């Protein structure tokens, strides 16, 4: 088998045959030597290298005639040209196989120019050699003057790598693209991007047929990572919209004996506060709804006996830890927990925002993971449909049985973000699918996953609210899963969820998604009571002043309590609801001064001082339009003389309430600080199977060192 070395070596010329005219030949050679001497002098004057002269003289000494000598001289000059080609090819292959830190586009251009410059055609080499006598490389013949000149060229040919011209042509021809990319792609790399991309990306990677180096791959991956992080880095700051109101003020019990509000089982505010503190930034005061912080945690209240009477009130009275002389009244409500086997069927429609604002990792990708977890919690007879909306809305999945779980999960996995936000049109389609597959004996619910940034179609909050209310009357409810930060529309999410008889949750981590959609899936999806309202009547003989902590967006008029047409919050299976009142007992440190001309109630009309207040709860069963009333007194039998003697859950709820009040400015908490919150919460942590209370302690510690405002990105 011949080698490249053998291919490049020319055959040795045959030795001269014996001739009877030897003397004539010798005379001819003598004349040729004289002619060579003359040519040597001429060559010296023209600067011909010594090695070439040796080649010529050696060739002349072995040839019997002038014509044969001229022919072989040309032949050996061709050999020299081929040696130059070999050297140029070796440089080409060396550059191809050696990883370079320079840009691939520059490297390819340089290789192409080297191949042209160092490997001219044989005709051009011959012409250049004859006209200028400038060889492309020097051939070592000084030590082998007595041998044929082609052997002098052999060491150079053997030392060079195999010729690469045919290899490169074959490899290029074997690529998918029939022709090389235009020269501009090599000379003008994309602005701002590493030019190594031209050696690797789809239609251009045929320019380099070899495998890219590890260094090149690492540089390209760094560029790709930076490019993929651009959307997240460009998220807006400070455009969040929150649904909140000024903190409740103290009221004089003699002037306003009754306090009425709708219960609130949403937890979005707590999750948003956590997300901000995990960024080392204090949350905006408007984002803090104290009741949602309190109700984020489950409490071990006494549970009702059956679903026919799904609520039971738990009350307690104990000293206020941040205001000496004041007391707290804790009202706790626990809903009946449905058994998995007895829960109704679910007809769910996932309404997923796939607009461009949902592209970052903490938005649509997190929503997809969250909904996939929810699918695993449903029963085979449940049904799921998926509607997406961006510039316009579309049905991604027709109503499908959960028994086809793989099909549902595959549809969720294929969702991608892009476009503007036509949320209203998506809501219409989602409700249309829910109504088309309405299950009279099951739960019919639309689950909206969005950052709330509606900017196409119906964007008026009141118009959307009216549409959702009308659908609620048909038995189709709406829950909202909020995501994102910077342009999160919490106000719209709260409006839609409250008027759609659903919950509003904020998903900031996969753990929060697991809490809302796995661990608390039954309470999120299946209500055991709707339009739940609480009304507290205070006894002016025992209570001078009172203030409801939180629930500012859930306040109702006094006559709304008995009006079954007035909407209120829902309670899901097994959920707990907690409300705290800060009261000033009669004779305690007043917050509101008496009026000079205020009317005084007759002493004979005062109720018995044995009761602080009287609590009434109204609710409707899920399939009923008539409310049911339950009530309980708040008397001294439920009072605890020391804060440390109060129920464990009551003390922990108090620490959470204090934390929320401090985040909102601490108007009513005085000098009570984060360290005091930590002291109370640590002592009342109690049973914490999921670690929620331990996480709360970490958030309080984070708030101590968090910045007041998120820094602007450069």
VOMAR-659346 format. One record per residue (C-alpha): residue number from 1; x, y, z. Coordinates in steps of 0.25 Angstrom, whole numbers, plus 5000, padded with zeros to 4 digits. Each point is the difference from the previous one (the first is absolute). Example, Ala and Ser with C-alpha at 12.3 -4.5 7.8 and 13.67 -1.06 7.14 Angstrom:
- num, px, py, pz
- 1, 5049, 4982, 5031
- 2, 5006, 5014, 4998
//
This chain:
- num, px, py, pz
- 1, 5000, 5000, 5000
- 2, 5006, 5013, 4996
- 3, 5001, 5012, 5010
- 4, 4999, 5014, 4997
- 5, 5016, 5001, 5001
- 6, 5000, 4990, 4989
- 7, 4990, 5007, 4992
- 8, 5008, 5013, 5000
- 9, 5014, 4993, 4997
- 10, 5003, 5000, 4985
- 11, 5006, 4988, 4994
- 12, 5015, 4999, 4999
- 13, 5006, 5003, 4986
- 14, 5006, 4988, 4993
- 15, 5015, 5000, 5000
- 16, 5007, 5004, 4986
- 17, 5002, 4988, 4992
- 18, 5014, 4997, 4994
- 19, 5002, 5007, 4987
- 20, 5011, 4998, 4990
- 21, 5000, 5015, 4998
- 22, 5005, 5002, 5015
- 23, 5011, 5010, 4995
- 24, 4990, 5008, 4993
- 25, 4991, 5000, 5012
- 26, 5012, 5005, 5008
- 27, 5002, 5011, 4991
- 28, 4986, 5004, 5000
- 29, 5000, 5000, 5015
- 30, 5012, 5008, 5000
- 31, 4994, 5010, 4991
- 32, 4988, 5000, 5009
- 33, 5008, 5003, 5012
- 34, 5006, 5012, 4994
- 35, 4986, 5004, 4996
- 36, 4995, 4997, 5015
- 37, 5012, 5009, 5005
- 38, 4995, 5011, 4991
- 39, 4985, 4998, 5005
- 40, 5005, 4999, 5015
- 41, 5007, 5014, 4998
- 42, 4987, 5005, 4994
- 43, 4992, 4993, 5012
- 44, 5009, 5006, 5010
- 45, 4997, 5014, 4994
- 46, 4985, 4997, 5001
- 47, 5000, 4994, 5014
- 48, 4997, 4986, 4998
- 49, 5001, 4991, 5012
- 50, 5012, 4991, 5002
- 51, 4991, 4987, 5002
- 52, 4993, 5002, 4986
- 53, 5014, 5002, 4993
- 54, 5004, 4987, 5007
- 55, 4987, 4993, 4995
- 56, 5003, 5005, 4986
- 57, 5014, 4996, 5000
- 58, 4998, 4986, 5005
- 59, 4989, 4998, 4990
- 60, 5009, 5005, 4989
- 61, 5012, 4991, 5004
- 62, 4991, 4988, 4998
- 63, 4993, 5003, 4987
- 64, 5007, 4996, 4987
- 65, 4994, 5012, 4992
- 66, 4996, 5014, 5001
- 67, 4985, 4997, 4996
- 68, 4999, 4989, 5010
- 69, 5006, 5010, 5011
- 70, 4990, 5011, 4997
- 71, 4988, 4990, 5001
- 72, 5004, 4994, 5013
- 73, 5003, 5014, 5006
- 74, 4986, 5004, 4997
- 75, 4995, 4986, 5006
- 76, 5008, 5003, 5013
- 77, 4995, 5014, 5001
- 78, 4986, 4994, 5000
- 79, 5004, 4991, 5012
- 80, 5005, 5012, 5007
- 81, 4986, 5006, 4998
- 82, 4993, 4988, 5005
- 83, 5009, 5001, 5012
- 84, 4995, 5014, 5003
- 85, 4985, 4995, 4998
- 86, 5003, 4989, 5011
- 87, 5006, 5010, 5009
- 88, 4988, 5009, 4998
- 89, 4990, 4989, 5003
- 90, 5008, 4996, 5013
- 91, 4998, 5014, 5005
- 92, 4985, 5000, 4996
- 93, 4998, 4987, 5008
- 94, 5008, 5005, 5012
- 95, 4991, 5012, 5001
- 96, 4987, 4991, 4998
- 97, 5003, 4990, 5011
- 98, 5006, 5010, 5010
- 99, 4990, 5007, 5009
- 100, 5001, 5015, 4999
- 101, 4995, 5011, 5009
- 102, 4997, 5009, 4988
- 103, 4986, 5001, 4993
- 104, 4997, 4988, 4992
- 105, 4995, 5009, 4988
- 106, 5014, 5007, 5000
- 107, 5006, 4986, 5001
- 108, 4993, 4995, 4988
- 109, 5003, 5012, 4992
- 110, 5015, 4999, 5003
- 111, 5000, 4985, 4997
- 112, 4994, 5003, 4986
- 113, 5010, 5011, 4997
- 114, 5011, 4991, 5005
- 115, 4996, 4989, 4991
- 116, 5000, 5009, 4988
- 117, 5013, 5007, 5004
- 118, 5008, 4988, 5003
- 119, 4994, 4990, 4990
- 120, 5001, 5007, 4986
- 121, 4997, 4992, 4988
- 122, 5012, 4992, 4993
- 123, 5000, 5009, 4988
- 124, 5000, 5013, 5009
- 125, 5012, 4994, 5008
- 126, 5007, 4996, 4987
- 127, 4998, 5014, 4994
- 128, 5005, 5007, 5013
- 129, 5012, 4991, 5001
- 130, 5004, 5002, 4985
- 131, 4998, 5015, 5000
- 132, 5005, 5004, 5014
- 133, 5007, 4988, 5004
- 134, 4994, 5001, 5014
- 135, 4997, 4986, 5006
- 136, 4988, 4998, 5010
- 137, 5009, 4993, 5010
- 138, 5015, 4995, 5001
- 139, 5003, 4986, 4997
- 140, 5011, 4993, 5008
- 141, 5010, 4996, 4989
- 142, 5014, 5005, 5005
- 143, 5003, 4987, 5007
- 144, 4995, 4991, 4988
- 145, 5006, 5007, 4988
- 146, 5003, 4987, 4994
- 147, 4986, 4994, 5000
- 148, 4988, 5003, 4991
- 149, 4993, 5013, 5004
- 150, 4987, 4994, 5002
- 151, 5006, 4993, 5012
- 152, 5004, 5013, 5005
- 153, 4985, 5004, 5000
- 154, 4996, 4987, 5007
- 155, 5003, 5004, 5014
- 156, 4991, 5012, 4999
- 157, 4989, 4992, 4995
- 158, 5002, 4990, 5011
- 159, 5000, 5010, 5011
- 160, 4987, 5007, 4996
- 161, 4987, 4995, 5003
- 162, 4991, 4992, 4990
- 163, 4994, 5010, 4989
- 164, 4987, 5005, 5005
- 165, 4994, 5006, 4988
- 166, 4992, 4988, 4995
- 167, 4996, 4997, 5015
- 168, 4994, 5014, 5002
- 169, 4993, 4999, 4987
- 170, 4994, 4987, 5003
- 171, 4995, 5004, 5014
- 172, 4994, 5013, 4995
- 173, 4993, 4992, 4989
- 174, 4994, 4990, 5010
- 175, 4993, 5011, 5008
- 176, 4985, 5003, 4999
- 177, 5002, 5013, 4993
- 178, 5003, 5000, 4985
- 179, 5009, 5012, 5001
- 180, 5008, 5008, 5010
- 181, 4994, 5013, 5006
- 182, 5003, 5013, 4994
- 183, 5013, 5007, 5004
- 184, 4993, 5011, 5007
- 185, 4996, 4989, 5011
- 186, 5014, 4998, 5002
- 187, 5005, 5014, 5000
- 188, 4989, 5007, 5008
- 189, 4997, 4992, 5012
- 190, 4986, 5004, 5007
- 191, 5002, 5012, 5008
- 192, 5001, 4998, 5015
- 193, 5001, 4984, 4999
- 194, 5013, 4991, 5000
- 195, 5004, 4997, 4986
- 196, 5002, 4985, 5004
- 197, 4985, 4999, 4998
- 198, 5002, 5000, 4985
- 199, 5008, 4987, 5002
- 200, 4989, 4993, 5007
- 201, 4986, 5006, 4996
- 202, 4991, 4991, 4991
- 203, 5002, 5005, 4986
- 204, 5014, 5006, 5002
- 205, 5007, 4988, 5007
- 206, 5004, 4993, 4987
- 207, 5011, 5010, 4999
- 208, 5008, 4993, 5011
- 209, 4998, 4985, 4998
- 210, 5008, 4996, 5013
- 211, 4994, 4999, 5013
- 212, 5001, 5013, 5008
- 213, 5010, 5001, 5011
- 214, 4995, 5000, 5015
- 215, 5005, 5014, 5002
- 216, 4991, 5005, 4988
- 217, 4988, 4992, 5005
- 218, 5002, 5007, 5014
- 219, 5000, 5014, 4994
- 220, 4988, 4997, 4991
- 221, 4992, 4995, 5012
- 222, 5004, 5012, 5008
- 223, 4994, 5009, 4989
- 224, 4988, 4991, 4999
- 225, 4998, 5001, 5016
- 226, 5001, 5015, 4999
- 227, 4991, 5001, 4988
- 228, 4989, 4991, 5008
- 229, 5001, 5009, 5012
- 230, 4997, 5013, 4993
- 231, 4985, 4999, 5001
- 232, 5001, 4998, 5015
- 233, 5010, 5011, 5002
- 234, 4991, 5010, 4992
- 235, 4988, 4998, 5009
- 236, 4993, 5013, 5004
- 237, 5001, 5005, 5014
- 238, 4990, 5008, 5008
- 239, 4988, 4998, 4991
- 240, 4993, 4990, 5009
- 241, 4985, 5003, 5004
- 242, 4994, 4996, 5013
- 243, 4986, 5000, 5006
- 244, 5001, 5006, 5014
- 245, 4994, 5011, 5008
- 246, 5005, 5008, 5012
- 247, 5001, 4993, 5013
- 248, 4987, 4999, 5009
- 249, 4999, 5010, 5010
- 250, 4995, 4999, 5015
- 251, 4985, 5001, 5001
- 252, 4993, 5004, 5013
- 253, 4991, 4988, 5004
- 254, 4989, 5010, 5005
- 255, 4999, 5007, 4986
- 256, 5002, 4988, 4991
- 257, 4997, 4987, 5007
- 258, 5000, 4991, 4988
- 259, 5011, 4995, 4991
- 260, 4997, 4992, 4987
- 261, 5010, 4994, 4990
- 262, 5001, 4989, 4990
- 263, 5010, 4989, 5003
- 264, 5013, 4999, 4992
- 265, 5007, 4987, 4998
- 266, 5010, 5006, 4989
- 267, 5015, 4998, 5002
- 268, 5005, 5008, 4989
- 269, 5005, 5011, 5009
- 270, 5009, 4991, 5008
- 271, 5006, 4994, 4988
- 272, 5003, 5013, 4994
- 273, 5006, 5005, 5013
- 274, 5009, 4988, 5001
- 275, 5005, 5002, 4985
- 276, 5004, 5014, 5003
- 277, 5007, 4997, 5013
- 278, 5008, 4988, 4993
- 279, 5005, 5011, 4990
- 280, 5005, 5008, 5013
- 281, 4989, 5011, 4997
- 282, 4989, 5004, 5010
- 283, 4986, 4998, 4993
- 284, 4992, 5013, 4997
- 285, 4991, 5003, 5011
- 286, 4988, 4999, 4990
- 287, 5003, 4986, 4997
- 288, 4999, 4995, 5015
- 289, 4986, 4996, 5004
- 290, 5001, 4995, 5014
- 291, 4989, 4991, 5000
- 292, 5006, 4992, 4988
- 293, 5013, 4999, 5008
- 294, 4992, 4994, 5012
- 295, 4992, 4991, 4992
- 296, 5012, 4994, 4992
- 297, 5002, 4990, 5012
- 298, 4991, 4989, 5004
- 299, 4995, 5000, 5014
- 300, 4995, 4988, 5009
- 301, 4986, 5006, 5003
- 302, 4989, 4990, 5004
- 303, 4994, 4994, 4987
- 304, 4985, 4999, 4998
- 305, 4993, 4987, 5000
- 306, 4994, 4999, 4987
- 307, 4999, 5007, 4986
- 308, 4985, 5004, 5003
- 309, 5006, 5009, 5011
- 310, 5013, 5003, 4994
- 311, 5005, 5011, 5009
- 312, 5004, 5002, 5014
- 313, 5004, 5013, 5007
- 314, 5012, 5000, 5010
- 315, 5002, 5013, 5008
- 316, 5011, 5004, 5010
- 317, 5003, 5013, 5008
- 318, 5014, 5003, 5005
- 319, 5010, 5012, 5002
- 320, 5005, 5008, 4988
- 321, 5015, 4998, 5000
- 322, 5004, 5013, 4993
- 323, 4990, 5009, 5008
- 324, 4999, 4999, 5015
- 325, 4986, 5002, 5005
- 326, 4994, 4995, 4987
- 327, 4994, 4986, 4997
- 328, 4999, 4991, 4987
- 329, 4988, 4992, 4996
- 330, 5003, 4989, 4991
- 331, 4988, 4994, 4992
- 332, 5004, 4987, 4993
- 333, 4991, 4992, 4990
- 334, 5003, 4986, 4995
- 335, 4993, 4994, 4988
- 336, 4996, 4986, 4999
- 337, 5011, 4991, 4993
- 338, 4994, 4992, 4988
- 339, 5005, 4986, 4998
- 340, 5007, 4997, 4987
- 341, 4990, 4989, 4997
- 342, 4988, 5009, 5002
- 343, 5004, 5012, 4993
- 344, 4993, 5004, 4988
- 345, 5005, 4999, 4985
- 346, 5008, 5012, 4995
- 347, 4998, 5006, 4986
- 348, 5012, 5009, 4999
- 349, 5004, 5010, 4989
- 350, 5015, 5005, 5001
- 351, 5000, 5014, 4994
- 352, 5015, 5003, 4998
- 353, 5006, 5013, 4997
- 354, 5011, 4997, 4989
- 355, 5003, 5015, 4997
- 356, 5014, 5005, 4998
- 357, 5000, 5005, 5015
- 358, 4999, 4986, 5004
- 359, 5013, 4996, 4994
- 360, 5009, 5000, 5012
- 361, 5003, 4988, 5008
- 362, 4992, 5005, 5012
- 363, 4987, 5001, 4992
- 364, 4996, 4990, 4989
- 365, 5010, 4989, 5003
- 366, 4996, 5001, 5014
- 367, 4985, 4999, 4996
- 368, 5003, 4988, 4992
- 369, 5006, 4993, 5011
- 370, 4989, 5004, 5010
- 371, 4989, 4995, 4991
- 372, 5007, 4987, 4997
- 373, 5000, 4997, 5015
- 374, 4985, 5003, 5001
- 375, 4997, 4990, 4989
- 376, 5007, 4989, 5009
- 377, 4990, 5003, 5011
- 378, 4987, 4999, 4992
- 379, 4992, 4987, 4998
- 380, 4998, 4993, 4987
- 381, 4986, 5004, 4998
- 382, 5003, 5015, 5002
- 383, 5001, 5008, 4987
- 384, 5010, 5011, 4995
- 385, 5000, 5010, 4989
- 386, 5011, 5010, 4997
- 387, 4999, 5014, 4993
- 388, 5011, 5009, 4998
- 389, 5000, 5014, 4996
- 390, 5011, 5010, 4995
- 391, 4997, 5009, 4988
- 392, 4987, 4992, 4999
- 393, 4994, 4988, 5007
- 394, 4999, 4985, 4996
- 395, 4997, 4987, 5005
- 396, 5012, 4992, 5002
- 397, 4993, 4987, 5006
- 398, 4985, 4997, 4999
- 399, 4994, 4994, 5012
- 400, 5007, 4988, 5003
- 401, 4999, 4989, 5011
- 402, 5011, 5000, 5010
- 403, 5002, 4985, 4997
- 404, 5007, 5005, 4987
- 405, 5011, 5007, 5009
- 406, 5011, 4998, 4990
- 407, 4992, 5008, 4990
- 408, 4997, 5012, 5010
- 409, 5015, 5000, 5005
- 410, 5005, 5001, 4986
- 411, 4991, 5011, 4996
- 412, 5005, 5008, 5012
- 413, 5014, 4997, 4997
- 414, 4999, 5006, 4986
- 415, 4995, 5014, 5004
- 416, 5009, 5012, 4997
- 417, 4999, 5015, 5002
- 418, 4999, 5011, 4990
- 419, 4991, 5011, 4996
- 420, 4991, 5010, 5007
- 421, 4990, 4997, 5011
- 422, 4985, 4998, 4995
- 423, 4996, 4995, 5013
- 424, 4985, 5003, 4999
- 425, 4998, 4992, 4988
- 426, 5007, 4988, 5006
- 427, 4991, 5001, 5012
- 428, 4988, 5000, 4991
- 429, 5005, 4987, 4993
- 430, 5003, 4994, 5013
- 431, 4986, 5002, 5006
- 432, 4994, 4995, 4987
- 433, 5008, 4987, 5001
- 434, 4996, 4999, 5015
- 435, 4985, 5002, 4997
- 436, 5000, 4991, 4988
- 437, 5005, 4988, 5009
- 438, 4992, 5005, 5013
- 439, 4999, 4990, 5010
- 440, 4988, 5002, 5009
- 441, 5004, 4991, 5011
- 442, 5015, 5004, 4999
- 443, 5009, 5012, 5002
- 444, 5001, 5009, 4988
- 445, 5012, 5009, 5001
- 446, 5009, 5008, 4991
- 447, 5015, 5002, 5005
- 448, 5006, 5012, 4994
- 449, 5016, 5001, 5000
- 450, 5005, 5013, 4997
- 451, 5008, 5012, 5004
- 452, 4988, 5008, 4998
- 453, 5006, 5009, 4990
- 454, 4987, 5001, 4991
- 455, 5003, 5010, 4988
- 456, 4991, 4995, 4989
- 457, 4985, 4999, 4999
- 458, 4992, 5003, 5013
- 459, 5009, 5007, 5010
- 460, 4990, 5007, 5008
- 461, 5000, 4993, 5014
- 462, 4985, 5003, 5003
- 463, 4996, 4994, 4986
- 464, 5008, 4987, 5003
- 465, 4994, 5000, 5014
- 466, 4986, 5000, 4995
- 467, 5003, 4989, 4990
- 468, 5006, 4991, 5011
- 469, 4988, 5003, 5009
- 470, 4990, 4996, 4990
- 471, 5007, 4987, 4997
- 472, 5001, 4997, 5015
- 473, 4985, 5001, 5001
- 474, 5000, 4988, 4990
- 475, 5008, 4992, 5009
- 476, 5014, 5002, 4993
- 477, 5010, 5005, 5010
- 478, 5014, 5007, 4997
- 479, 5013, 4998, 5008
- 480, 5013, 5008, 4996
- 481, 5014, 4995, 5001
- 482, 5009, 5013, 4999
- 483, 5015, 5000, 4996
- 484, 5011, 5010, 4997
- 485, 5005, 5013, 5006
- 486, 5002, 5014, 4995
- 487, 4987, 5000, 4992
- 488, 4991, 4991, 5009
- 489, 4986, 5005, 5000
- 490, 4995, 4995, 5014
- 491, 4988, 5009, 4999
- 492, 4994, 4994, 4988
- 493, 5003, 4986, 5006
- 494, 4993, 5003, 5013
- 495, 4988, 5006, 4993
- 496, 4998, 4988, 4991
- 497, 5002, 4990, 5011
- 498, 4991, 5006, 5010
- 499, 4989, 5002, 4990
- 500, 5002, 4986, 4994
- 501, 4998, 4993, 5013
- 502, 5015, 4995, 5000
- 503, 5013, 5002, 5006
- 504, 5012, 5009, 4996
- 505, 5013, 4993, 5002
- 506, 5014, 5006, 4996
- 507, 5010, 4989, 4995
- 508, 5014, 5005, 5003
- 509, 5007, 4986, 5001
- 510, 4997, 4986, 4997
- 511, 4998, 4997, 5015
- 512, 4989, 5010, 5000
- 513, 4994, 4993, 4988
- 514, 5001, 4987, 5007
- 515, 4993, 5006, 5013
- 516, 4988, 5007, 4992
- 517, 4998, 4989, 4990
- 518, 5004, 4987, 5006
- 519, 5000, 5001, 5016
- 520, 4988, 5009, 5000
- 521, 4993, 4996, 4986
- 522, 4987, 4996, 5007
- 523, 4999, 5014, 5007
- 524, 5004, 5007, 4987
- 525, 4990, 4993, 4991
- 526, 4988, 4995, 5008
- 527, 4992, 5010, 5009
- 528, 4992, 4995, 5012
- 529, 4994, 5014, 5002
- 530, 4998, 5012, 4992
- 531, 4997, 5015, 5003
- 532, 5005, 4999, 5014
- 533, 4999, 5012, 5008
- 534, 5003, 5004, 5014
- 535, 4994, 5011, 5009
- 536, 5004, 5003, 5014
- 537, 4992, 5009, 5009
- 538, 5008, 5006, 5011
- 539, 4995, 5002, 5014
- 540, 5003, 5015, 5004
- 541, 4999, 4997, 5014
- 542, 5013, 4991, 4999
- 543, 5006, 5006, 4987
- 544, 5003, 5014, 4999
- 545, 5007, 4999, 4986
- 546, 5004, 4990, 4990
- 547, 5007, 4998, 4987
- 548, 5000, 4989, 4990
- 549, 5014, 4996, 4996
- 550, 5000, 4998, 4984
- 551, 4988, 4997, 4991
- 552, 5000, 5014, 4995
- 553, 4996, 4996, 4986
- 554, 4989, 4991, 5006
- 555, 4992, 5009, 5008
- 556, 4985, 4999, 4999
- 557, 4988, 5009, 5004
- 558, 4992, 4996, 5012
- 559, 4988, 4997, 4992
- 560, 5008, 4991, 4990
- 561, 5001, 4990, 5011
- 562, 4986, 4995, 4998
- 563, 4999, 5003, 4985
- 564, 5002, 4987, 4993
- 565, 5002, 5007, 4987
- 566, 5013, 5006, 5005
- 567, 5012, 4992, 4996
- 568, 5010, 4996, 5010
- 569, 5012, 4990, 5001
- 570, 5000, 4985, 4999
- 571, 5006, 4990, 5009
- 572, 5006, 4987, 4994
- 573, 5001, 4987, 5006
- 574, 5008, 4999, 5013
- 575, 5004, 5015, 4999
- 576, 5002, 5009, 5013
- 577, 4997, 5015, 5001
- 578, 5005, 5009, 5011
- 579, 4996, 5014, 5003
- 580, 5006, 5009, 5011
- 581, 4994, 5012, 5007
- 582, 5009, 5009, 5008
- 583, 4991, 5006, 5011
- 584, 5001, 5010, 5011
- 585, 4992, 4995, 5013
- 586, 4991, 5010, 5007
- 587, 5010, 5007, 5009
- 588, 5012, 4997, 4992
- 589, 5009, 5010, 4992
- 590, 4991, 5007, 4990
- 591, 5005, 5002, 4986
- 592, 4988, 5009, 4996
- 593, 4996, 5012, 5009
- 594, 4985, 5001, 5004
- 595, 4992, 5011, 4994
- 596, 4996, 5012, 5008
- 597, 4986, 4998, 4995
- 598, 4999, 4986, 4999
- 599, 4988, 4992, 5004
- 600, 5001, 4991, 5012
- 601, 4992, 4987, 5000
- 602, 4991, 4998, 5013
- 603, 5007, 4990, 5010
- 604, 4987, 4992, 5000
- 605, 5001, 4997, 4985
- 606, 5015, 4995, 5001
- 607, 5001, 4985, 4997
- 608, 5006, 4991, 5011
- 609, 5015, 5002, 5001
- 610, 5003, 4985, 5000
- 611, 5000, 5001, 4985
- 612, 5010, 5007, 4991
- 613, 4993, 4998, 4987
- 614, 4991, 4991, 4992
- 615, 5004, 4993, 4987
- 616, 4991, 4996, 4989
- 617, 5004, 4992, 4987
- 618, 4991, 4999, 4988
- 619, 5003, 4990, 4989
- 620, 4993, 4992, 4988
- 621, 5003, 4986, 4997
- 622, 5006, 4998, 4986
- 623, 4987, 4997, 4993
- 624, 4991, 5009, 5008
- 625, 4995, 5015, 4999
- 626, 4995, 5001, 5014
- 627, 5010, 5004, 5011
- 628, 5001, 4993, 5013
- 629, 5004, 5007, 5013
- 630, 5009, 4995, 5012
- 631, 5004, 5009, 5012
- 632, 5009, 4999, 5012
- 633, 5002, 5010, 5012
- 634, 5014, 5005, 5003
- 635, 4999, 5000, 5015
- 636, 5010, 5000, 5012
- 637, 5000, 4985, 5000
- 638, 5009, 5000, 4987
- 639, 5009, 5011, 5006
- 640, 5015, 4997, 5004
- 641, 5007, 5009, 5010
- 642, 5014, 4999, 4995
- 643, 5004, 5000, 4985
- 644, 5009, 4988, 5003
- 645, 4987, 4992, 5004
- 646, 4993, 5003, 4987
- 647, 4998, 4988, 4990
- 648, 5013, 4997, 4992
- 649, 4993, 5003, 4987
- 650, 4995, 5013, 5005
- 651, 5014, 5005, 5004
- 652, 5006, 4996, 4987
- 653, 4989, 5007, 4992
- 654, 5002, 5012, 5009
- 655, 5015, 5000, 4996
- 656, 4996, 4999, 4985
- 657, 4990, 5012, 5002
- 658, 5011, 5008, 5007
- 659, 5010, 4997, 4988
- 660, 4990, 5005, 4990
- 661, 4997, 5013, 5008
- 662, 5014, 5003, 5001
- 663, 5002, 4998, 4985
- 664, 4989, 5010, 4997
- 665, 5007, 5010, 5009
- 666, 4997, 4996, 5014
- 667, 4989, 5011, 5003
- 668, 4993, 4992, 5011
- 669, 5012, 4991, 5005
- 670, 5008, 5011, 5007
- 671, 5015, 4995, 5003
- 672, 4996, 4986, 4997
- 673, 5011, 4995, 4990
- 674, 5005, 4988, 4993
- 675, 5008, 4994, 5011
- 676, 4987, 5000, 5008
- 677, 4993, 4993, 4989
- 678, 5011, 4990, 5000
- 679, 4999, 4998, 5015
- 680, 4985, 4997, 4999
- 681, 5000, 4992, 4987
- 682, 5011, 4991, 5005
- 683, 4993, 4997, 5013
- 684, 4987, 4997, 4993
- 685, 5005, 4992, 4988
- 686, 4994, 4987, 5005
- 687, 4998, 4989, 4990
- 688, 5005, 5004, 4986
- 689, 4999, 4987, 4991
- 690, 5003, 5008, 4987
- 691, 5010, 5011, 5006
- 692, 4991, 5012, 4997
- 693, 5002, 5006, 5013
- 694, 5015, 4997, 5000
- 695, 5000, 5008, 4987
- 696, 4992, 5011, 5006
- 697, 5011, 5002, 5010
- 698, 5011, 5001, 4989
- 699, 4991, 5010, 4993
- 700, 5000, 5009, 5013
- 701, 5015, 4999, 5001
- 702, 5001, 5004, 4985
- 703, 4991, 5012, 5002
- 704, 5010, 5005, 5011
- 705, 5011, 5002, 4989
- 706, 4992, 5002, 4987
- 707, 5001, 5013, 4992
- 708, 4989, 5009, 5000
- 709, 4999, 5001, 4985
- 710, 5005, 4991, 4988
- 711, 5012, 5006, 4993
- 712, 4998, 5003, 4986
- 713, 5008, 4992, 4990
- 714, 5011, 5007, 4992
//
